[in-house]
Amino acid sequence: MTQEYTSDLALFINGSWRSGQGRETLRVLNPALGSGIADLPVATAADLEEALAAAEQGFKEWRMVDVDTRGAILRKAAALIRERAPAMALLLTTEQGKPKAEALGEIMGAASFFDFYAEEAKRAYGRVLVRPTGQRAMVLKQPVGPVAVFTPWNFPVYMLAKKLAPALAAGCSVIAKPAEECPASSSALMRCLLDAGVPANAAQLVFGVPDMISRTLIASPIIRKISFTGSAAVGKHLMRLAADGLKRITMELGGHAPVLVFDDVDLPKVLDVLVAQKFRNAGQVCVAPTRFYVQERIYEAFLTGFAERAAALKVGNGLEDGVQMGPLANPRRPAALTSLIGNATAHGSRLLTGGAAYGEGFFFQPTLIADVPNEAAIMNTEPFGPVAVTRPFATFDDAIAEANRGPFGLAAFAFTNDLRTANLVGDALEAGMVGINSFAISVADAPFGGVKESGFGSEGGSEGLDSYMVVKAIHQA
């Protein structure tokens, strides 16, 4: 497994895969074992300058490829992703930790973006304006130019596909900087694109020191747009860098998703859904349900049922059969969660199950904390791990006030069997995406993005394609 894993670790720049040649390396870890499994080459300043020059030329060539040809290449990429999905899932689980079934689902979801944008590119319509006889006025959409995309480690294949597919469909060239924790799976995605026919200078892949890479790419006049998914702190830093060149930006930042559970629901059925979603990818999901506000009448029953289901989850190496939750992705997360849980219990919260790291890897118990006051750090800081926090609420207005109280607004969820409540809660929640009796909010044909400090701009849907295009008005007398 190790040899198969390490064979793909390289940079892709200007048509060639590169490693060694005196480059420094970063150690890639297997989170289930807590030990190193491969060395990843680090891009140099010269590598980045060559990538930028290639992207500049690649844009000139790729934008001129007709949309039908672009679409055919993207559809072939989708087919290759599906064909190679089992092998890609093995890489993803090995370096990121999620169970095999989740890894396979992520990769199949990535393929769906290339299928969708292969067709959506044909619908980047402009319009003709009404003018006197002999005059013409048109509004066109054109690709923005070379773009730099930065993606996180929690969904390294899916998030990279979500950016690459619309950018390439629009006619942009791309330099991608995925997370260094998960280089093999993101490299495997890039190989699918190249094998499908994407020109070598239209899509490039670099790894290395994030601050050096981001400063170099964003400062270059060649780069016209930046798309970033990650923490709010890093997003704000990149925005400051982009401001100097007035670069277009899309920011999908952190969340702290509330879940409102009203007392008219079928509680056992809802609990089955909530627990499965809370601990998906060990809670390392930007839209993970985290703050559970439960109506008073069913609150204690909710706690009992949730704790029982969480404690029964099979946690282990994601490569093993039957595992429902894998380890955390890196050694930073267990320490951060331990600190947040300790702070919550110091503020009077009840720890009902879990709460500890264990094992040789980066494993953490599925955790439920009850009666968490707003003063606790975990009510104001996204835990990004397998920790659920709960509070009871009395009225609809109380629930909405609690859900909206923080600075984030990426996703929010509500469970109710009352149609009027569902209508009201959808309008009242301050979030870019709202799931009512559902967690299916990240799909290729719908916009994905947040409000407030969760960022701005959308990926997915027609909005995702528009974010890689500029509008030009042409007036002719």
C-alpha positions as CSV (number, residue, x, y, z in Angstrom):
1,M,0.0,0.0,0.0
2,T,2.8,2.4,0.8
3,Q,4.5,2.1,-2.6
4,E,1.2,2.5,-4.4
5,Y,0.5,5.6,-2.2
6,T,3.8,7.4,-2.7
7,S,4.0,6.9,-6.4
8,D,1.7,9.9,-7.1
9,L,3.3,12.5,-4.8
10,A,4.6,15.2,-7.1
11,L,3.9,18.8,-8.4
12,F,2.4,19.2,-11.8
13,I,3.8,22.3,-13.6
14,N,3.8,23.2,-17.2
15,G,3.1,19.7,-18.5
16,S,5.3,17.6,-16.2
17,W,5.1,15.9,-12.9
18,R,8.0,17.0,-10.7
19,S,9.6,15.8,-7.5
20,G,13.1,15.6,-6.0
21,Q,15.6,17.8,-7.8
22,G,16.7,19.3,-4.4
23,R,13.3,20.3,-3.4
24,E,12.4,20.3,0.3
25,T,9.7,17.9,1.4
26,L,6.8,17.7,3.9
27,R,5.9,14.5,5.7
28,V,2.4,13.1,4.9
29,L,0.8,11.3,7.9
30,N,-1.6,8.4,8.1
31,P,-4.1,9.7,10.7
32,A,-5.2,6.2,11.8
33,L,-1.6,5.3,12.7
34,G,-0.2,8.7,13.6
35,S,2.9,8.0,11.6
36,G,4.4,9.2,8.3
37,I,3.8,7.4,5.1
38,A,5.3,9.6,2.4
39,D,7.3,12.7,1.6
40,L,5.7,15.5,-0.5
41,P,7.9,17.8,-2.6
42,V,7.6,21.5,-1.8
43,A,7.2,24.0,-4.6
44,T,10.0,26.6,-5.0
45,A,9.7,30.2,-6.0
46,A,11.0,29.1,-9.5
47,D,8.3,26.5,-9.7
48,L,5.6,29.0,-9.0
49,E,6.9,31.5,-11.5
50,E,7.0,28.8,-14.2
51,A,3.4,27.7,-13.2
52,L,2.3,31.3,-13.5
53,A,3.8,31.7,-17.0
54,A,2.2,28.5,-18.1
55,A,-1.2,29.5,-16.7
56,E,-1.0,32.8,-18.6
57,Q,-0.3,31.0,-21.9
58,G,-2.8,28.2,-21.0
59,F,-5.6,30.8,-20.6
60,K,-5.0,32.2,-24.0
61,E,-5.3,28.8,-25.6
62,W,-8.0,27.2,-23.4
63,R,-10.4,30.1,-23.6
64,M,-10.4,29.7,-27.4
65,V,-11.5,26.0,-27.3
66,D,-15.2,25.8,-28.2
67,V,-17.6,25.0,-25.5
68,D,-18.7,21.7,-27.0
69,T,-15.1,20.5,-26.9
70,R,-14.6,21.7,-23.4
71,G,-17.8,20.0,-22.4
72,A,-16.7,16.7,-23.9
73,I,-13.4,16.8,-22.0
74,L,-15.1,17.5,-18.7
75,R,-17.5,14.6,-19.3
76,K,-14.6,12.3,-20.0
77,A,-13.0,13.5,-16.8
78,A,-16.1,12.6,-14.9
79,A,-16.1,9.1,-16.5
80,L,-12.5,8.6,-15.5
81,I,-13.1,9.7,-12.0
82,R,-15.9,7.1,-11.6
83,E,-13.8,4.4,-13.2
84,R,-10.9,5.1,-10.9
85,A,-13.0,5.8,-7.8
86,P,-12.1,2.6,-5.8
87,A,-8.4,3.3,-6.1
88,M,-8.9,7.0,-5.4
89,A,-11.0,6.2,-2.3
90,L,-8.1,4.0,-1.0
91,L,-5.7,7.0,-1.3
92,L,-8.3,9.3,0.3
93,T,-9.0,7.1,3.3
94,T,-5.3,6.4,3.9
95,E,-4.3,10.1,4.0
96,Q,-7.4,11.7,5.4
97,G,-9.0,9.0,7.6
98,K,-12.6,8.9,6.6
99,P,-14.3,5.5,6.2
100,K,-14.1,3.8,2.8
101,A,-17.8,4.3,2.0
102,E,-17.5,8.1,2.7
103,A,-14.4,8.4,0.6
104,L,-16.1,6.7,-2.3
105,G,-19.1,8.9,-1.9
106,E,-16.9,12.0,-2.0
107,I,-15.3,10.9,-5.2
108,M,-18.5,10.1,-6.9
109,G,-19.8,13.6,-5.8
110,A,-16.7,15.1,-7.4
111,A,-17.5,13.5,-10.7
112,S,-20.9,15.1,-10.7
113,F,-19.5,18.6,-10.9
114,F,-17.7,17.8,-14.1
115,D,-20.8,16.4,-15.6
116,F,-22.9,19.4,-14.5
117,Y,-20.5,22.1,-15.8
118,A,-19.9,20.2,-19.0
119,E,-23.5,21.2,-19.8
120,E,-23.8,24.4,-17.8
121,A,-21.0,26.0,-19.8
122,K,-23.4,26.0,-22.8
123,R,-25.8,28.2,-20.9
124,A,-23.5,31.1,-20.1
125,Y,-25.9,33.3,-22.0
126,G,-25.5,37.0,-22.7
127,R,-28.3,39.2,-24.1
128,V,-29.0,41.7,-26.9
129,L,-30.4,45.1,-25.8
130,V,-33.1,47.0,-27.7
131,R,-31.6,49.9,-29.7
132,P,-32.7,52.1,-32.7
133,T,-32.3,50.6,-36.2
134,G,-28.7,50.3,-37.2
135,Q,-27.3,50.1,-33.7
136,R,-26.4,47.1,-31.6
137,A,-25.7,46.6,-27.9
138,M,-24.8,43.2,-26.5
139,V,-23.9,41.9,-23.0
140,L,-21.4,39.0,-23.1
141,K,-19.9,36.7,-20.4
142,Q,-16.2,35.9,-20.7
143,P,-13.8,33.9,-18.6
144,V,-12.1,36.1,-15.9
145,G,-8.6,34.8,-16.6
146,P,-6.1,32.6,-14.8
147,V,-7.3,31.7,-11.3
148,A,-5.6,30.4,-8.1
149,V,-7.7,28.0,-6.0
150,F,-7.0,26.9,-2.5
151,T,-8.7,23.8,-1.0
152,P,-8.9,22.2,2.4
153,W,-8.0,18.7,3.8
154,N,-11.5,17.6,4.9
155,F,-12.9,17.0,1.4
156,P,-9.8,17.2,-0.7
157,V,-11.2,15.6,-3.9
158,Y,-14.7,17.1,-3.7
159,M,-13.7,20.6,-2.9
160,L,-11.0,20.6,-5.7
161,A,-13.6,19.4,-8.2
162,K,-16.0,22.1,-7.1
163,K,-13.5,24.7,-8.1
164,L,-11.8,23.1,-11.1
165,A,-15.0,22.1,-12.9
166,P,-16.6,25.6,-13.2
167,A,-13.3,27.3,-13.8
168,L,-12.3,25.1,-16.7
169,A,-15.9,25.1,-18.1
170,A,-15.8,28.9,-18.1
171,G,-12.5,28.9,-20.1
172,C,-10.1,29.8,-17.3
173,S,-6.7,28.3,-16.6
174,V,-6.2,27.2,-13.0
175,I,-3.3,26.8,-10.6
176,A,-4.5,24.6,-7.7
177,K,-3.0,24.5,-4.2
178,P,-4.7,21.7,-2.4
179,A,-4.0,20.8,1.3
180,E,-0.6,19.2,1.9
181,E,-2.3,16.6,4.2
182,C,-4.0,15.0,1.3
183,P,-1.8,15.2,-1.8
184,A,-2.3,11.7,-3.3
185,S,-6.1,11.9,-3.7
186,S,-6.0,15.5,-5.2
187,S,-3.2,14.4,-7.5
188,A,-5.3,11.5,-8.7
189,L,-8.1,13.9,-9.6
190,M,-5.7,16.1,-11.6
191,R,-4.5,13.0,-13.5
192,C,-8.1,12.3,-14.5
193,L,-8.4,15.8,-16.0
194,L,-5.1,15.5,-17.9
195,D,-6.0,12.1,-19.2
196,A,-9.4,13.4,-20.3
197,G,-7.7,16.0,-22.5
198,V,-7.4,19.2,-20.4
199,P,-4.2,20.9,-21.7
200,A,-1.2,20.7,-19.5
201,N,-0.9,24.4,-19.1
202,A,-4.6,24.9,-18.3
203,A,-4.5,23.1,-15.0
204,Q,-1.5,22.9,-12.7
205,L,-1.0,21.5,-9.2
206,V,1.4,22.8,-6.5
207,F,2.1,22.0,-2.9
208,G,4.3,23.6,-0.3
209,V,4.4,26.3,2.4
210,P,0.8,27.8,2.2
211,D,1.8,31.4,3.1
212,M,4.6,31.5,0.5
213,I,2.4,30.0,-2.2
214,S,-0.6,32.2,-1.5
215,R,1.5,35.4,-1.4
216,T,3.3,34.6,-4.6
217,L,0.2,33.6,-6.6
218,I,-2.0,36.4,-5.4
219,A,0.6,39.1,-5.9
220,S,1.1,38.1,-9.5
221,P,-0.7,40.2,-12.1
222,I,-1.3,37.0,-14.1
223,I,-3.8,35.8,-11.5
224,R,-7.2,37.4,-12.0
225,K,-9.3,35.5,-9.4
226,I,-8.9,33.6,-6.1
227,S,-11.2,31.0,-4.8
228,F,-10.6,29.7,-1.2
229,T,-12.2,27.3,1.1
230,G,-11.0,27.2,4.7
231,S,-11.0,29.0,8.0
232,A,-12.3,32.5,8.4
233,A,-8.9,33.7,9.8
234,V,-7.0,32.5,6.7
235,G,-9.8,33.8,4.4
236,K,-9.5,37.3,5.8
237,H,-5.7,37.1,5.4
238,L,-6.1,36.1,1.7
239,M,-8.6,38.9,1.2
240,R,-6.1,41.4,2.4
241,L,-3.5,40.1,0.0
242,A,-6.0,40.2,-2.9
243,A,-7.0,43.8,-2.1
244,D,-3.7,45.1,-3.4
245,G,-4.5,43.9,-6.9
246,L,-8.3,44.2,-6.6
247,K,-8.5,40.5,-7.4
248,R,-11.9,38.9,-7.6
249,I,-12.4,36.5,-4.8
250,T,-14.8,33.7,-3.7
251,M,-14.6,32.8,0.0
252,E,-16.2,29.8,1.5
253,L,-15.2,30.1,5.2
254,G,-16.1,28.5,8.5
255,G,-19.4,27.7,9.9
256,H,-21.0,26.7,13.2
257,A,-24.2,25.2,12.0
258,P,-27.3,25.3,14.3
259,V,-29.9,22.6,14.2
260,L,-33.4,23.3,15.5
261,V,-35.4,20.3,16.6
262,F,-39.1,21.0,17.3
263,D,-41.2,18.9,19.5
264,D,-43.5,17.7,16.7
265,V,-40.9,15.4,15.1
266,D,-40.7,11.6,15.1
267,L,-37.7,11.7,17.5
268,P,-36.2,8.3,17.0
269,K,-36.2,8.7,13.2
270,V,-34.7,12.2,13.5
271,L,-32.0,11.1,15.9
272,D,-30.9,8.4,13.5
273,V,-30.4,11.1,10.8
274,L,-28.8,13.6,13.2
275,V,-26.2,11.3,14.7
276,A,-25.1,9.9,11.3
277,Q,-24.6,13.5,9.9
278,K,-23.0,14.9,13.0
279,F,-20.2,12.3,13.0
280,R,-19.7,12.1,9.2
281,N,-16.1,12.6,8.5
282,A,-15.5,12.7,12.3
283,G,-17.4,16.0,12.3
284,Q,-14.8,17.7,10.1
285,V,-17.3,19.2,7.8
286,C,-17.8,23.0,7.3
287,V,-21.6,22.5,7.3
288,A,-21.6,19.8,10.1
289,P,-24.6,20.1,12.5
290,T,-23.0,21.3,15.7
291,R,-25.2,23.4,17.9
292,F,-28.4,21.4,18.6
293,Y,-31.3,23.5,20.0
294,V,-34.1,21.2,21.1
295,Q,-37.6,22.1,22.2
296,E,-38.0,21.7,25.9
297,R,-40.7,19.0,25.9
298,I,-38.4,16.4,24.1
299,Y,-35.0,17.7,25.3
300,E,-34.2,15.0,27.8
301,A,-35.4,12.2,25.5
302,F,-33.2,13.7,22.8
303,L,-30.2,13.7,25.0
304,T,-30.7,10.0,26.0
305,G,-31.3,8.9,22.4
306,F,-28.4,10.9,21.0
307,A,-25.9,9.7,23.6
308,E,-26.9,6.1,23.1
309,R,-26.4,6.3,19.3
310,A,-23.1,8.2,19.6
311,A,-21.6,5.7,22.1
312,A,-22.6,2.8,19.8
313,L,-20.7,4.1,16.7
314,K,-17.8,1.9,15.6
315,V,-14.7,4.1,15.4
316,G,-11.5,2.9,13.8
317,N,-9.3,2.8,10.8
318,G,-11.4,3.8,7.8
319,L,-9.9,1.0,5.8
320,E,-11.6,-1.6,8.0
321,D,-15.0,-3.0,7.2
322,G,-17.9,-1.7,9.3
323,V,-16.1,1.4,10.6
324,Q,-18.6,4.3,10.9
325,M,-16.1,7.0,12.0
326,G,-12.4,7.4,11.4
327,P,-9.8,9.4,13.1
328,L,-9.3,13.2,13.0
329,A,-7.2,14.2,10.1
330,N,-4.2,15.7,11.9
331,P,-2.6,15.9,15.4
332,R,-3.9,19.5,15.9
333,R,-7.5,18.5,16.2
334,P,-7.5,16.3,19.3
335,A,-5.7,18.9,21.4
336,A,-8.1,21.6,20.2
337,L,-11.2,19.6,21.0
338,T,-9.9,18.6,24.4
339,S,-9.4,22.2,25.3
340,L,-12.9,23.2,24.1
341,I,-14.6,20.4,26.0
342,G,-12.7,21.3,29.2
343,N,-13.8,24.9,28.9
344,A,-17.4,23.8,28.4
345,T,-17.5,21.6,31.5
346,A,-15.8,24.3,33.5
347,H,-18.8,26.5,32.5
348,G,-21.2,23.9,34.0
349,S,-22.0,21.8,30.9
350,R,-22.8,18.1,31.2
351,L,-20.5,15.7,29.4
352,L,-22.9,12.8,28.5
353,T,-20.7,10.7,26.4
354,G,-17.2,10.7,24.9
355,G,-14.8,13.6,25.4
356,A,-11.4,12.1,25.1
357,A,-8.7,11.3,22.5
358,Y,-7.3,7.8,22.4
359,G,-5.2,5.3,20.5
360,E,-2.0,5.6,18.5
361,G,-3.6,7.6,15.7
362,F,-5.7,10.8,16.0
363,F,-8.8,9.2,17.3
364,F,-11.4,11.0,19.4
365,Q,-14.6,9.7,21.0
366,P,-18.0,10.8,19.6
367,T,-19.0,13.4,22.1
368,L,-22.2,14.9,23.4
369,I,-22.3,17.9,25.8
370,A,-25.6,19.2,27.3
371,D,-26.7,22.5,28.7
372,V,-23.8,24.4,27.2
373,P,-24.0,28.2,28.0
374,N,-23.3,30.8,25.4
375,E,-20.2,31.9,27.4
376,A,-18.5,28.6,26.7
377,A,-15.9,28.8,23.9
378,I,-17.4,25.9,22.0
379,M,-20.6,27.9,21.4
380,N,-18.6,30.6,19.7
381,T,-15.8,28.6,18.0
382,E,-16.4,25.9,15.4
383,P,-15.1,22.6,17.0
384,F,-14.6,20.9,13.6
385,G,-14.7,17.5,15.2
386,P,-17.0,14.8,16.6
387,V,-18.5,17.0,19.3
388,A,-22.2,18.0,19.5
389,V,-23.4,20.7,21.9
390,T,-27.0,21.1,23.1
391,R,-29.3,23.6,24.7
392,P,-33.1,23.5,25.2
393,F,-35.4,26.2,23.8
394,A,-39.0,27.2,24.7
395,T,-40.4,29.1,21.7
396,F,-39.8,29.6,18.0
397,D,-38.4,33.1,18.6
398,D,-36.0,31.8,21.2
399,A,-34.7,29.2,18.8
400,I,-34.1,31.6,16.0
401,A,-32.4,34.1,18.3
402,E,-30.0,31.4,19.5
403,A,-29.3,30.1,16.0
404,N,-28.6,33.5,14.6
405,R,-26.6,34.9,17.5
406,G,-23.1,34.1,16.2
407,P,-20.9,35.7,13.4
408,F,-21.2,32.7,11.1
409,G,-23.9,31.9,8.5
410,L,-22.8,29.1,6.3
411,A,-25.5,26.4,6.9
412,A,-28.4,25.9,9.3
413,F,-30.9,23.1,9.7
414,A,-34.3,22.5,11.2
415,F,-36.5,19.5,11.8
416,T,-40.3,19.9,12.1
417,N,-43.4,18.2,10.8
418,D,-45.3,21.5,10.8
419,L,-45.5,23.2,7.4
420,R,-45.9,26.7,8.7
421,T,-43.0,26.3,11.1
422,A,-40.9,25.0,8.1
423,N,-41.8,28.1,6.0
424,L,-41.0,30.5,8.8
425,V,-37.8,28.9,9.9
426,G,-36.5,28.9,6.3
427,D,-37.0,32.6,6.1
428,A,-35.7,33.4,9.5
429,L,-32.4,31.6,9.7
430,E,-29.4,33.7,8.7
431,A,-27.4,31.3,6.5
432,G,-26.4,30.9,2.9
433,M,-28.0,27.4,3.0
434,V,-30.9,26.0,5.0
435,G,-31.8,22.3,5.2
436,I,-35.3,21.6,6.5
437,N,-35.7,17.9,7.4
438,S,-32.7,17.3,5.2
439,F,-28.9,17.6,5.1
440,A,-28.6,17.3,1.3
441,I,-27.5,20.9,0.7
442,S,-24.2,20.4,-1.2
443,V,-25.1,19.3,-4.8
444,A,-23.7,20.3,-8.2
445,D,-26.7,22.2,-9.5
446,A,-27.3,24.4,-6.4
447,P,-25.2,27.3,-5.1
448,F,-23.1,26.6,-2.0
449,G,-21.9,29.6,0.1
450,G,-22.4,31.6,3.2
451,V,-23.2,34.9,4.7
452,K,-21.7,37.0,7.5
453,E,-18.3,35.8,8.4
454,S,-18.8,32.5,6.6
455,G,-17.8,34.3,3.4
456,F,-19.4,35.4,0.1
457,G,-19.8,34.1,-3.4
458,S,-21.2,30.8,-4.4
459,E,-19.9,27.5,-5.8
460,G,-22.2,25.1,-7.5
461,G,-25.1,25.8,-9.8
462,S,-25.1,28.5,-12.4
463,E,-23.8,30.9,-9.8
464,G,-20.6,28.8,-9.6
465,L,-20.0,29.3,-13.3
466,D,-20.7,33.0,-13.1
467,S,-18.1,33.4,-10.4
468,Y,-15.4,32.6,-13.0
469,M,-16.7,35.0,-15.6
470,V,-16.8,38.7,-16.2
471,V,-19.5,40.7,-17.9
472,K,-18.7,42.9,-20.9
473,A,-21.1,45.3,-22.6
474,I,-20.5,46.1,-26.3
475,H,-22.2,49.1,-27.9
476,Q,-22.1,49.6,-31.6
477,A,-23.5,52.7,-33.4
